[in-house]
Amino acid sequence: MKAILSTFLDYKQADIETQIDLFKKLKLTHYMLRRIGGKAIYEMPLDKLDLIYPQFEKIRVLAVDPLLPSFHMDQMDGLDPYNQLLEETVTRVKKFNASYYVYTIPVFDETVNDYNHIVEVITEHIKIIRKYKLKILIKFSDKHTPKMYRYILDELKHKHVEIIFDYTYLYKINEAEVTAYRILRDYIGMLIMEDIDKTGAGRVIGSGEHIPVARIAKRFIKKSFDGYIVLDSSLVELLGTANGQGWFSKLVSKKTKHELKIYNDFIERYTSADTYRVLLVQMAVLSLMFLNKKIAL
């Protein structure tokens, strides 16, 4: 079985109609849901969600990241209210008929010696999510290290709990992606694809020349990874704002000048920087990388 490709679609605060239109135009088979109109799922009014659910009756939702903030272990008095909020959020996710719930482990100090209580809290959260027959993808968060995630996954020993491998997160916390891969490879269910240059600006996959994206992809291909490959491109937002900067910023801001150059380079090569075009170009790169299949541009 080959890996399945998808992308987030919530760029530029897209409403649900815009996202579904992109989903269809890109000919995706699995939907990744995160924000709707710029709002996280867990904070949206229920009456608005009730109008949205029917639109997903014929769409296969791979995973929902409700962007629920992590629980803080130094605020144990708030555990019961947090668990109630988690359950309410899970019921929202379940109504999308999603396969996976994207979960973040609690915030805690990794220098503590006893992790038993932390694992107990995580286990409690996993039980709440599993009560609704959702599988779990753990997302990197709060500067937690690969070793800590490996420890937690080993302790959980749960066949329906996997991890999302996000190499840009690792880069930002100065963790070597090759070491992280070795530590976590037995638990990886999803790979997030993104590319940035040395300034942190988004780039077309494989063109940032700062993170070894091709080498990372090759590692997963060599393993015959059959999980999910998901694009999460900061380039979409960058291109959407770069050309709209004020004239003064364009003259004096190094950051704006750099982003404007990225914008102009993209326009010169691909003629358009609308969201569909930016996603199509990068999905074509991923298709060639992982499926050895060309997508017409």
Backbone as CSV, one residue per row, in Angstrom:
resi,resn,N_x,N_y,N_z,CA_x,CA_y,CA_z,C_x,C_y,C_z
1,MET,0.843,-1.205,0.000,0.000,0.000,0.000,0.876,1.251,0.000
2,LYS,0.574,2.205,-0.884,1.357,3.431,-0.965,0.818,4.477,0.011
3,ALA,1.685,5.450,0.300,1.276,6.555,1.162,0.131,7.338,0.517
4,ILE,-0.663,7.974,1.339,-1.780,8.795,0.869,-1.424,10.266,1.065
5,LEU,-1.601,11.068,0.018,-1.255,12.484,0.062,-2.478,13.353,0.340
6,SER,-2.264,14.391,1.126,-3.321,15.374,1.361,-2.672,16.702,1.749
7,THR,-3.491,17.680,2.030,-3.001,18.988,2.469,-4.046,19.668,3.338
8,PHE,-3.586,20.528,4.227,-4.527,21.408,4.913,-5.066,22.400,3.892
9,LEU,-6.273,22.898,4.141,-6.950,23.774,3.174,-7.436,25.080,3.794
10,ASP,-7.065,25.314,5.047,-7.633,26.433,5.800,-6.827,27.725,5.703
11,TYR,-6.021,27.835,4.662,-5.175,29.010,4.503,-6.005,30.271,4.259
12,LYS,-5.442,31.410,4.652,-6.072,32.727,4.432,-7.489,32.796,5.019
13,GLN,-7.684,32.118,6.153,-8.980,32.123,6.841,-10.122,31.671,5.930
14,ALA,-9.850,30.670,5.117,-10.840,30.180,4.146,-12.092,29.647,4.835
15,ASP,-13.259,29.989,4.276,-14.504,29.426,4.787,-14.638,27.991,4.278
16,ILE,-15.653,27.291,4.748,-15.751,25.866,4.431,-16.055,25.633,2.956
17,GLU,-16.808,26.528,2.324,-17.107,26.371,0.899,-15.832,26.482,0.062
18,THR,-14.970,27.433,0.419,-13.695,27.598,-0.288,-12.818,26.372,-0.110
19,GLN,-12.786,25.836,1.106,-11.960,24.659,1.383,-12.449,23.438,0.602
20,ILE,-13.742,23.221,0.599,-14.287,22.065,-0.117,-14.057,22.207,-1.617
21,ASP,-14.153,23.425,-2.120,-13.871,23.670,-3.539,-12.415,23.327,-3.865
22,LEU,-11.488,23.722,-3.004,-10.072,23.377,-3.190,-9.871,21.867,-3.133
23,PHE,-10.536,21.222,-2.178,-10.452,19.770,-2.017,-10.826,19.062,-3.317
24,LYS,-11.896,19.532,-3.943,-12.364,18.910,-5.187,-11.450,19.243,-6.363
25,LYS,-11.022,20.500,-6.467,-10.154,20.906,-7.578,-8.800,20.198,-7.529
26,LEU,-8.297,19.958,-6.324,-7.015,19.269,-6.164,-7.150,17.752,-6.274
27,LYS,-8.398,17.280,-6.386,-8.697,15.852,-6.531,-8.124,15.027,-5.376
28,LEU,-8.317,15.550,-4.173,-7.858,14.854,-2.977,-8.869,13.783,-2.583
29,THR,-8.395,12.774,-1.885,-9.282,11.697,-1.431,-9.528,11.740,0.072
30,HIS,-8.644,12.426,0.808,-8.741,12.484,2.264,-8.638,13.942,2.719
31,TYR,-9.602,14.365,3.516,-9.708,15.767,3.936,-9.019,15.980,5.280
32,MET,-8.180,17.023,5.361,-7.560,17.434,6.623,-8.242,18.717,7.092
33,LEU,-8.855,18.663,8.268,-9.636,19.795,8.772,-8.966,20.401,10.006
34,ARG,-8.889,21.725,10.023,-8.253,22.405,11.156,-9.045,23.654,11.561
35,ARG,-9.027,24.667,10.720,-9.804,25.887,11.000,-10.897,26.070,9.953
36,ILE,-11.943,26.765,10.352,-12.998,27.152,9.409,-13.209,28.652,9.570
37,GLY,-12.966,29.395,8.503,-13.076,30.847,8.594,-12.126,31.444,9.615
38,GLY,-10.976,30.790,9.790,-9.976,31.283,10.735,-10.201,30.854,12.169
39,LYS,-11.284,30.141,12.447,-11.592,29.722,13.817,-11.312,28.239,14.030
40,ALA,-10.787,27.913,15.213,-10.555,26.522,15.584,-11.889,25.821,15.824
41,ILE,-11.923,24.512,15.551,-13.167,23.743,15.687,-13.722,23.815,17.107
42,TYR,-12.845,23.756,18.099,-13.331,23.672,19.479,-14.007,24.969,19.942
43,GLU,-13.721,26.101,19.260,-14.281,27.373,19.703,-15.417,27.884,18.819
44,MET,-15.812,27.099,17.813,-16.887,27.541,16.919,-18.263,27.350,17.558
45,PRO,-19.202,28.239,17.285,-20.569,28.070,17.801,-21.191,26.780,17.262
46,LEU,-21.918,26.080,18.113,-22.511,24.800,17.717,-23.513,24.953,16.582
47,ASP,-24.257,26.056,16.569,-25.255,26.219,15.511,-24.594,26.356,14.139
48,LYS,-23.400,26.954,14.091,-22.677,27.057,12.820,-22.136,25.698,12.389
49,LEU,-21.628,24.935,13.353,-21.125,23.598,13.032,-22.248,22.701,12.521
50,ASP,-23.432,22.837,13.099,-24.567,22.012,12.666,-24.915,22.250,11.193
51,LEU,-24.615,23.444,10.697,-24.853,23.742,9.282,-23.740,23.200,8.388
52,ILE,-22.581,22.967,8.990,-21.410,22.515,8.230,-21.343,20.995,8.124
53,TYR,-21.732,20.280,9.177,-21.621,18.813,9.186,-22.205,18.137,7.942
54,PRO,-23.409,18.529,7.490,-23.986,17.841,6.323,-23.134,17.935,5.062
55,GLN,-22.295,18.958,4.961,-21.459,19.120,3.773,-20.353,18.066,3.693
56,PHE,-20.150,17.332,4.787,-19.096,16.318,4.820,-19.638,14.889,4.729
57,GLU,-20.919,14.755,4.425,-21.514,13.418,4.375,-20.872,12.536,3.308
58,LYS,-20.390,13.140,2.225,-19.785,12.360,1.147,-18.284,12.624,1.009
59,ILE,-17.692,13.197,2.059,-16.255,13.488,2.053,-15.573,12.653,3.126
60,ARG,-14.481,11.996,2.753,-13.730,11.190,3.718,-12.789,12.106,4.498
61,VAL,-13.094,12.315,5.768,-12.258,13.170,6.611,-11.187,12.310,7.275
62,LEU,-9.948,12.589,6.936,-8.835,11.829,7.500,-8.634,12.169,8.969
63,ALA,-8.463,13.444,9.250,-8.188,13.856,10.629,-8.689,15.268,10.868
64,VAL,-9.019,15.531,12.120,-9.385,16.882,12.537,-8.427,17.310,13.641
65,ASP,-7.782,18.447,13.424,-6.987,19.075,14.478,-7.824,20.221,15.030
66,PRO,-8.450,20.026,16.190,-9.340,21.059,16.723,-8.597,22.237,17.338
67,LEU,-7.249,22.116,17.413,-6.401,23.167,17.984,-6.748,23.452,19.440
68,LEU,-7.201,22.429,20.143,-7.485,22.574,21.572,-6.167,22.777,22.314
69,PRO,-6.037,23.834,23.115,-4.781,24.067,23.837,-4.421,22.886,24.734
70,SER,-3.131,22.685,24.934,-2.658,21.591,25.779,-3.006,21.850,27.245
71,PHE,-3.235,20.764,27.990,-3.437,20.874,29.433,-2.095,21.159,30.106
72,HIS,-2.101,21.980,31.160,-0.876,22.301,31.902,-0.814,21.456,33.177
73,MET,0.248,20.678,33.317,0.371,19.781,34.464,0.528,20.526,35.784
74,ASP,0.907,21.794,35.739,1.022,22.560,36.980,-0.302,23.212,37.373
75,GLN,-1.373,22.824,36.689,-2.709,23.350,36.998,-3.691,22.192,37.176
76,MET,-3.333,21.258,38.054,-4.120,20.037,38.219,-5.546,20.299,38.692
77,ASP,-5.774,21.427,39.351,-7.141,21.755,39.777,-8.069,21.935,38.577
78,GLY,-7.472,22.183,37.426,-8.279,22.396,36.231,-8.448,21.162,35.368
79,LEU,-8.036,19.991,35.869,-8.092,18.778,35.045,-9.522,18.373,34.695
80,ASP,-10.417,18.385,35.671,-11.801,17.976,35.387,-12.473,18.892,34.360
81,PRO,-12.366,20.221,34.515,-12.938,21.098,33.478,-12.282,20.887,32.112
82,TYR,-10.964,20.637,32.110,-10.281,20.399,30.834,-10.799,19.121,30.184
83,ASN,-10.947,18.073,30.979,-11.443,16.805,30.435,-12.851,16.956,29.866
84,GLN,-13.657,17.781,30.522,-15.008,18.042,30.012,-14.937,18.774,28.670
85,LEU,-14.035,19.764,28.573,-13.856,20.494,27.317,-13.322,19.569,26.230
86,LEU,-12.408,18.674,26.604,-11.872,17.700,25.651,-12.996,16.824,25.108
87,GLU,-13.856,16.329,25.996,-14.945,15.458,25.543,-15.913,16.209,24.632
88,GLU,-16.211,17.449,24.971,-17.084,18.253,24.109,-16.452,18.449,22.732
89,THR,-15.135,18.645,22.714,-14.419,18.835,21.451,-14.409,17.551,20.636
90,VAL,-14.205,16.428,21.308,-14.198,15.133,20.623,-15.552,14.855,19.979
91,THR,-16.635,15.214,20.650,-17.965,14.994,20.058,-18.137,15.826,18.787
92,ARG,-17.549,17.010,18.767,-17.595,17.838,17.555,-16.828,17.168,16.419
93,VAL,-15.639,16.677,16.748,-14.804,16.013,15.738,-15.494,14.769,15.207
94,LYS,-16.110,14.006,16.081,-16.779,12.761,15.689,-17.868,13.009,14.653
95,LYS,-18.559,14.138,14.750,-19.657,14.429,13.824,-19.183,14.689,12.398
96,PHE,-17.875,14.879,12.215,-17.318,14.998,10.866,-16.985,13.618,10.284
97,ASN,-17.252,12.563,11.064,-16.912,11.190,10.662,-15.418,11.053,10.355
98,ALA,-14.612,11.726,11.159,-13.158,11.673,10.984,-12.606,10.335,11.461
99,SER,-11.474,9.960,10.902,-10.785,8.747,11.347,-9.888,9.036,12.548
100,TYR,-9.255,10.224,12.548,-8.275,10.561,13.586,-8.610,11.875,14.287
101,TYR,-8.262,11.903,15.561,-8.282,13.132,16.356,-6.832,13.534,16.595
102,VAL,-6.486,14.782,16.290,-5.116,15.259,16.511,-5.016,15.813,17.931
103,TYR,-4.122,15.219,18.709,-4.028,15.480,20.152,-2.650,16.022,20.519
104,THR,-2.615,16.970,21.447,-1.341,17.438,21.992,-1.234,17.021,23.449
105,ILE,-0.075,16.480,23.817,0.136,16.043,25.198,0.226,17.266,26.108
106,PRO,0.097,17.072,27.428,0.141,18.218,28.347,1.476,18.964,28.317
107,VAL,1.419,20.189,28.803,2.629,20.995,28.998,3.221,20.623,30.353
108,PHE,4.524,20.303,30.365,5.197,19.971,31.625,6.698,20.141,31.456
109,ASP,7.384,20.177,32.578,8.837,20.324,32.607,9.473,18.947,32.444
110,GLU,10.228,18.761,31.375,10.821,17.445,31.108,11.962,17.094,32.057
111,THR,12.394,18.034,32.893,13.484,17.737,33.829,12.983,17.040,35.098
112,VAL,11.663,16.908,35.253,11.150,16.181,36.423,11.530,14.710,36.306
113,ASN,11.669,14.047,37.440,12.139,12.658,37.440,11.019,11.636,37.319
114,ASP,9.831,11.994,37.741,8.723,11.040,37.756,7.677,11.438,36.711
115,TYR,7.554,10.595,35.682,6.604,10.892,34.610,5.308,10.084,34.737
116,ASN,5.190,9.296,35.798,4.023,8.416,35.926,2.708,9.191,35.905
117,HIS,2.688,10.296,36.634,1.443,11.076,36.714,1.095,11.680,35.356
118,ILE,2.119,12.083,34.613,1.900,12.647,33.275,1.278,11.597,32.360
119,VAL,1.824,10.384,32.402,1.297,9.292,31.579,-0.138,8.968,31.987
120,GLU,-0.436,9.051,33.280,-1.801,8.798,33.755,-2.790,9.807,33.162
121,VAL,-2.392,11.075,33.133,-3.266,12.117,32.570,-3.467,11.887,31.078
122,ILE,-2.380,11.570,30.372,-2.479,11.307,28.933,-3.370,10.096,28.678
123,THR,-3.206,9.057,29.490,-4.034,7.853,29.352,-5.513,8.186,29.532
124,GLU,-5.791,9.063,30.482,-7.172,9.506,30.718,-7.720,10.215,29.476
125,HIS,-6.890,11.048,28.864,-7.306,11.760,27.649,-7.538,10.792,26.488
126,ILE,-6.649,9.828,26.365,-6.784,8.833,25.292,-8.099,8.065,25.448
127,LYS,-8.455,7.723,26.671,-9.705,6.998,26.925,-10.918,7.827,26.503
128,ILE,-10.873,9.124,26.779,-11.981,10.003,26.386,-12.139,10.011,24.869
129,ILE,-11.023,10.118,24.162,-11.062,10.162,22.693,-11.495,8.820,22.114
130,ARG,-10.976,7.746,22.663,-11.275,6.404,22.149,-12.717,5.990,22.423
131,LYS,-13.340,6.606,23.425,-14.746,6.310,23.723,-15.619,6.588,22.506
132,TYR,-15.151,7.496,21.650,-15.896,7.862,20.445,-15.325,7.196,19.194
133,LYS,-14.538,6.137,19.422,-14.002,5.302,18.328,-13.103,6.080,17.353
134,LEU,-12.456,7.116,17.850,-11.508,7.863,17.033,-10.094,7.379,17.313
135,LYS,-9.294,7.251,16.269,-7.873,6.969,16.449,-7.163,8.284,16.750
136,ILE,-5.952,8.183,17.293,-5.258,9.385,17.768,-3.931,9.583,17.052
137,LEU,-3.717,10.819,16.622,-2.415,11.251,16.115,-1.889,12.312,17.071
138,ILE,-0.747,12.042,17.682,-0.148,13.011,18.595,0.697,13.998,17.799
139,LYS,0.456,15.277,18.030,1.165,16.349,17.331,2.274,16.900,18.219
140,PHE,3.457,17.139,17.637,4.540,17.788,18.376,4.053,19.134,18.914
141,SER,4.438,19.445,20.158,4.013,20.722,20.737,4.860,21.087,21.945
142,ASP,4.840,22.365,22.283,5.364,22.883,23.550,6.819,22.509,23.826
143,LYS,7.608,22.385,22.762,9.048,22.098,22.847,9.368,20.737,23.466
144,HIS,8.398,19.835,23.498,8.692,18.481,23.969,9.618,17.792,22.976
145,THR,10.501,16.951,23.485,11.548,16.332,22.675,11.128,14.966,22.133
146,PRO,11.779,14.502,21.068,11.479,13.169,20.526,11.625,12.058,21.566
147,LYS,12.626,12.156,22.422,12.821,11.125,23.453,11.624,11.054,24.391
148,MET,11.071,12.208,24.722,9.904,12.226,25.606,8.698,11.594,24.921
149,TYR,8.506,11.901,23.646,7.390,11.287,22.914,7.568,9.780,22.829
150,ARG,8.788,9.332,22.616,9.042,7.885,22.544,8.721,7.227,23.880
151,TYR,9.136,7.860,24.967,8.852,7.311,26.293,7.343,7.178,26.505
152,ILE,6.607,8.221,26.175,5.151,8.212,26.377,4.483,7.151,25.508
153,LEU,4.884,7.058,24.255,4.299,6.064,23.348,4.597,4.648,23.813
154,ASP,5.805,4.426,24.307,6.157,3.104,24.839,5.307,2.763,26.059
155,GLU,5.058,3.758,26.897,4.249,3.539,28.094,2.782,3.286,27.744
156,LEU,2.282,3.992,26.749,0.878,3.829,26.360,0.616,2.463,25.740
157,LYS,1.549,2.027,24.880,1.403,0.732,24.188,-0.004,0.582,23.590
158,HIS,-0.423,1.567,22.817,-1.786,1.585,22.283,-1.744,1.532,20.763
159,LYS,-2.388,0.544,20.177,-2.322,0.348,18.726,-3.021,1.453,17.941
160,HIS,-3.867,2.222,18.603,-4.592,3.292,17.905,-4.008,4.680,18.181
161,VAL,-2.799,4.707,18.717,-2.124,5.979,18.982,-0.823,6.035,18.191
162,GLU,-0.718,7.030,17.304,0.485,7.220,16.492,0.954,8.665,16.632
163,ILE,2.070,8.976,15.996,2.605,10.332,16.102,2.752,10.962,14.726
164,ILE,2.657,12.288,14.705,2.878,13.065,13.485,4.324,13.543,13.481
165,PHE,5.057,13.214,12.428,6.458,13.635,12.323,6.515,14.972,11.590
166,ASP,6.996,15.996,12.293,7.039,17.359,11.748,8.468,17.885,11.864
167,TYR,9.218,17.831,10.771,10.641,18.179,10.828,10.892,19.677,10.977
168,THR,9.943,20.531,10.595,10.157,21.967,10.813,10.049,22.303,12.306
169,TYR,9.187,21.595,13.028,9.125,21.742,14.487,10.463,21.357,15.095
170,LEU,11.022,20.240,14.638,12.307,19.776,15.164,13.406,20.789,14.884
171,TYR,13.380,21.358,13.694,14.371,22.374,13.333,14.277,23.570,14.281
172,LYS,13.062,23.987,14.592,12.866,25.176,15.427,13.287,24.957,16.878
173,ILE,13.288,23.696,17.352,13.735,23.441,18.728,15.133,22.825,18.749
174,ASN,15.832,22.917,17.618,17.223,22.454,17.500,17.395,20.965,17.798
175,GLU,16.466,20.161,17.311,16.567,18.706,17.417,16.884,18.146,16.032
176,ALA,17.844,17.244,15.947,18.233,16.658,14.662,17.118,15.759,14.145
177,GLU,16.663,16.005,12.918,15.551,15.213,12.376,15.932,13.762,12.174
178,VAL,17.201,13.489,11.828,17.615,12.105,11.591,17.573,11.308,12.889
179,THR,17.986,11.925,13.987,17.928,11.263,15.296,16.480,11.072,15.732
180,ALA,15.669,12.098,15.528,14.250,12.014,15.894,13.556,10.908,15.117
181,TYR,13.908,10.766,13.848,13.303,9.715,13.028,13.641,8.334,13.584
182,ARG,14.906,8.130,13.925,15.316,6.829,14.481,14.568,6.523,15.773
183,ILE,14.358,7.547,16.585,13.688,7.363,17.871,12.203,7.039,17.695
184,LEU,11.566,7.668,16.711,10.105,7.607,16.604,9.560,6.777,15.451
185,ARG,10.428,6.250,14.587,9.952,5.659,13.328,8.909,4.555,13.489
186,ASP,8.956,3.822,14.603,7.985,2.738,14.799,6.574,3.250,15.092
187,TYR,6.459,4.534,15.386,5.165,5.094,15.783,4.619,6.140,14.812
188,ILE,5.340,6.428,13.741,4.930,7.519,12.852,3.749,7.101,11.973
189,GLY,2.662,7.873,12.057,1.492,7.603,11.225,1.266,8.665,10.171
190,MET,1.901,9.824,10.372,1.726,10.931,9.433,3.011,11.744,9.361
191,LEU,3.327,12.204,8.162,4.479,13.076,7.929,3.971,14.421,7.426
192,ILE,4.335,15.494,8.120,3.982,16.839,7.674,5.085,17.358,6.763
193,MET,4.700,17.799,5.570,5.663,18.325,4.604,5.545,19.846,4.517
194,GLU,6.684,20.497,4.618,6.777,21.958,4.576,8.222,22.286,4.220
195,ASP,8.469,23.464,3.716,9.842,23.891,3.463,9.981,25.362,3.809
196,ILE,11.091,25.685,4.449,11.401,27.070,4.795,12.862,27.336,4.483
197,ASP,13.202,28.610,4.311,14.606,28.947,4.103,15.224,29.367,5.433
198,LYS,16.453,29.857,5.401,17.168,30.156,6.650,16.541,31.300,7.444
199,THR,15.681,32.095,6.808,14.993,33.178,7.518,13.684,32.715,8.137
200,GLY,13.280,31.470,7.820,11.999,30.959,8.293,10.856,31.209,7.341
201,ALA,11.153,31.812,6.185,10.115,32.094,5.190,9.736,30.830,4.436
202,GLY,8.437,30.655,4.159,7.965,29.480,3.442,8.484,29.422,2.019
203,ARG,8.756,28.214,1.545,9.232,27.986,0.176,8.507,26.798,-0.431
204,VAL,8.577,26.699,-1.768,8.070,25.515,-2.452,8.849,24.312,-1.940
205,ILE,8.152,23.197,-1.718,8.792,21.987,-1.212,10.050,21.659,-2.018
206,GLY,11.171,21.518,-1.297,12.428,21.131,-1.932,13.286,22.277,-2.413
207,SER,12.802,23.524,-2.276,13.559,24.661,-2.806,14.144,25.564,-1.726
208,GLY,13.878,25.263,-0.459,14.345,26.128,0.620,15.836,26.093,0.855
209,GLU,16.482,24.987,0.477,17.931,24.813,0.586,18.443,25.001,2.011
210,HIS,17.600,24.737,2.985,18.027,24.890,4.381,17.724,23.634,5.190
211,ILE,16.527,23.101,4.990,16.154,21.822,5.599,16.290,20.753,4.520
212,PRO,16.925,19.613,4.821,17.140,18.572,3.799,15.865,17.794,3.478
213,VAL,14.914,18.466,2.857,13.595,17.887,2.607,13.685,16.618,1.762
214,ALA,14.491,16.650,0.698,14.612,15.479,-0.180,15.177,14.287,0.580
215,ARG,16.154,14.537,1.439,16.754,13.454,2.223,15.745,12.867,3.207
216,ILE,14.949,13.733,3.808,13.914,13.270,4.734,12.892,12.418,3.993
217,ALA,12.446,12.906,2.837,11.475,12.154,2.038,12.039,10.797,1.640
218,LYS,13.305,10.778,1.238,13.947,9.534,0.810,13.942,8.500,1.930
219,ARG,14.126,8.977,3.161,14.133,8.078,4.313,12.777,7.385,4.455
220,PHE,11.710,8.125,4.266,10.367,7.549,4.373,10.058,6.642,3.181
221,ILE,10.519,7.042,2.012,10.303,6.222,0.811,11.037,4.895,0.938
222,LYS,12.268,4.950,1.428,13.080,3.739,1.587,12.424,2.763,2.553
223,LYS,11.737,3.301,3.549,11.043,2.472,4.535,9.715,1.944,3.990
224,SER,9.320,2.404,2.781,8.007,2.077,2.207,6.888,2.543,3.135
225,PHE,7.017,3.775,3.585,6.030,4.366,4.482,4.651,4.368,3.827
226,ASP,3.669,3.801,4.500,2.322,3.706,3.929,1.293,4.474,4.761
227,GLY,1.785,5.493,5.472,0.885,6.344,6.246,0.406,7.523,5.420
228,TYR,0.318,8.671,6.050,-0.230,9.863,5.398,0.835,10.950,5.264
229,ILE,0.904,11.545,4.075,1.817,12.650,3.794,0.957,13.897,3.630
230,VAL,1.136,14.873,4.511,0.244,16.037,4.520,1.033,17.337,4.380
231,LEU,0.661,18.125,3.395,1.271,19.432,3.175,0.683,20.451,4.153
232,ASP,1.568,21.205,4.799,1.137,22.309,5.664,2.018,23.501,5.316
233,SER,1.626,24.239,4.301,2.516,25.201,3.647,2.351,26.637,4.128
234,SER,3.389,27.153,4.776,3.379,28.570,5.160,3.587,29.470,3.944
235,LEU,3.997,28.880,2.822,4.198,29.648,1.590,2.900,30.294,1.115
236,VAL,1.778,29.611,1.318,0.484,30.145,0.865,0.211,31.500,1.512
237,GLU,0.381,31.555,2.834,0.133,32.809,3.546,1.151,33.874,3.144
238,LEU,2.415,33.474,2.987,3.460,34.431,2.616,3.153,35.093,1.279
239,LEU,2.813,34.282,0.281,2.531,34.827,-1.044,1.279,35.698,-1.038
240,GLY,0.369,35.369,-0.129,-0.873,36.134,-0.060,-0.699,37.518,0.535
241,THR,0.381,37.704,1.315,0.581,38.992,1.990,1.765,39.790,1.452
242,ALA,2.745,39.113,0.845,3.992,39.784,0.448,3.758,40.966,-0.483
243,ASN,2.967,40.754,-1.519,2.776,41.818,-2.503,1.846,42.918,-2.007
244,GLY,1.144,42.645,-0.918,0.224,43.645,-0.388,0.846,44.556,0.654
245,GLN,2.148,44.410,0.903,2.824,45.250,1.886,2.866,46.707,1.417
246,GLY,2.878,47.622,2.357,2.961,49.044,2.026,4.282,49.405,1.369
247,TRP,4.292,50.507,0.632,5.488,50.898,-0.127,6.684,51.144,0.780
248,PHE,6.439,51.708,1.988,7.557,52.017,2.879,8.221,50.732,3.372
249,SER,7.379,49.749,3.719,7.907,48.462,4.179,8.721,47.788,3.087
250,LYS,8.242,47.908,1.846,8.968,47.307,0.722,10.344,47.944,0.531
251,LEU,10.465,49.218,0.911,11.727,49.931,0.735,12.735,49.627,1.839
252,VAL,12.261,49.537,3.081,13.203,49.490,4.209,13.259,48.158,4.960
253,SER,12.229,47.337,4.848,12.199,46.090,5.623,12.881,44.951,4.868
254,LYS,13.949,44.400,5.474,14.645,43.269,4.852,13.709,42.070,4.722
255,LYS,12.872,41.864,5.752,11.942,40.734,5.740,10.952,40.871,4.586
256,THR,10.394,42.069,4.427,9.433,42.290,3.346,10.085,42.142,1.981
257,LYS,11.292,42.698,1.828,12.012,42.576,0.556,12.253,41.108,0.212
258,HIS,12.635,40.332,1.228,12.902,38.906,1.018,11.629,38.181,0.596
259,GLU,10.528,38.456,1.302,9.264,37.800,0.983,8.751,38.231,-0.388
260,LEU,8.973,39.482,-0.738,8.548,39.977,-2.047,9.332,39.299,-3.166
261,LYS,10.614,39.033,-2.923,11.419,38.316,-3.919,10.884,36.898,-4.118
262,ILE,10.515,36.242,-3.010,9.925,34.904,-3.106,8.645,34.968,-3.942
263,TYR,7.832,35.978,-3.680,6.579,36.171,-4.426,6.862,36.345,-5.917
264,ASN,7.776,37.239,-6.254,8.083,37.514,-7.664,8.674,36.297,-8.366
265,ASP,9.529,35.559,-7.654,10.112,34.342,-8.233,9.022,33.320,-8.535
266,PHE,8.056,33.191,-7.613,6.969,32.227,-7.802,6.101,32.632,-8.990
267,ILE,5.744,33.913,-9.068,4.923,34.415,-10.174,5.625,34.198,-11.512
268,GLU,6.929,34.468,-11.534,7.693,34.320,-12.775,7.678,32.874,-13.262
269,ARG,7.738,31.940,-12.311,7.810,30.527,-12.696,6.442,29.900,-12.909
270,TYR,5.480,30.260,-12.069,4.191,29.556,-12.096,3.004,30.437,-12.503
271,THR,3.234,31.689,-12.849,2.268,32.654,-13.400,1.201,33.148,-12.416
272,SER,0.885,32.398,-11.394,-0.162,32.812,-10.455,0.206,32.392,-9.042
273,ALA,-0.236,33.190,-8.059,0.039,32.855,-6.662,-1.254,32.693,-5.875
274,ASP,-2.349,32.325,-6.566,-3.573,32.057,-5.818,-3.413,30.739,-5.059
275,THR,-4.240,30.543,-4.057,-4.079,29.396,-3.160,-4.085,28.078,-3.917
276,TYR,-4.998,27.917,-4.850,-5.073,26.668,-5.617,-3.766,26.389,-6.339
277,ARG,-3.214,27.397,-6.998,-1.980,27.215,-7.764,-0.809,26.856,-6.854
278,VAL,-0.692,27.530,-5.721,0.410,27.267,-4.789,0.321,25.842,-4.243
279,LEU,-0.886,25.408,-3.919,-1.064,24.046,-3.408,-0.835,23.010,-4.503
280,LEU,-1.346,23.277,-5.706,-1.189,22.333,-6.816,0.282,22.083,-7.125
281,VAL,1.070,23.153,-7.185,2.505,23.019,-7.472,3.173,22.119,-6.438
282,GLN,2.833,22.313,-5.172,3.501,21.547,-4.118,2.966,20.117,-4.013
283,MET,1.685,19.933,-4.279,1.150,18.571,-4.310,1.757,17.790,-5.471
284,ALA,2.066,18.495,-6.565,2.728,17.847,-7.703,4.120,17.376,-7.310
285,VAL,4.826,18.192,-6.527,6.156,17.808,-6.036,6.051,16.574,-5.140
286,LEU,5.085,16.573,-4.234,4.913,15.439,-3.319,4.505,14.176,-4.064
287,SER,3.657,14.321,-5.072,3.233,13.172,-5.872,4.417,12.535,-6.586
288,LEU,5.290,13.373,-7.122,6.478,12.860,-7.805,7.434,12.223,-6.809
289,MET,7.582,12.833,-5.648,8.481,12.322,-4.610,8.045,10.952,-4.096
290,PHE,6.795,10.873,-3.669,6.340,9.702,-2.923,5.606,8.655,-3.761
291,LEU,4.966,9.083,-4.839,4.184,8.146,-5.651,4.787,7.909,-7.026
292,ASN,5.856,8.663,-7.336,6.485,8.598,-8.665,5.453,8.849,-9.760
293,LYS,4.578,9.814,-9.489,3.470,10.113,-10.397,3.443,11.605,-10.700
294,LYS,3.398,11.959,-11.976,3.377,13.359,-12.372,1.956,13.914,-12.367
295,ILE,1.842,15.159,-11.902,0.573,15.883,-11.954,0.754,17.057,-12.905
296,ALA,-0.143,17.193,-13.850,-0.032,18.274,-14.833,-0.261,19.625,-14.175
297,LEU,0.600,20.574,-14.500,0.468,21.932,-13.983,-0.068,22.874,-15.049
